[in-house]
């Protein structure tokens, strides 16, 4: 998937963060390509 944006602007990154009822999202890591270290 490719997402483009402009410097100083915003971009919407598709991410399904749904979880079972009663649970919560604690940590979301973004990886780029084959990098093994998260970029965000």
N, C-alpha and C positions, 0 to 999 in steps of 0.2 A: 504494500500500500504506500502511496506517495502523498504527502501533504505539503502544500506550499504556503508561505506567508511572507509578509514584508517586514523589514526591520522596523521596530517600533509599533507594529500592528499585532493583531491577535490571530490565532489559528485554532480551529476546533479539531482535537485529536480524538478519533473514535476509540472508546474504551468501555468495555462491559464490566462494570463494577458491581453487578447484582450479587446478592448474597442471601443465604437462607434467613428467614424471619428470626429475629432474636440475636442475630450475629451482626458484626460490624466490620467495616474496612479499616484496618490499622495501618497498612503500609502499601503504597503503590510505587513500583519501580518501572522506569522506562529504559529500554535498551535500544540502541541504534545498530542496525545491521548485525554483524557477527561479534560486536563488542561484548565482553563478559563483565564489564563494569557499567553500572547504570549511569545514564546521563542526567537523570532527574529523580 
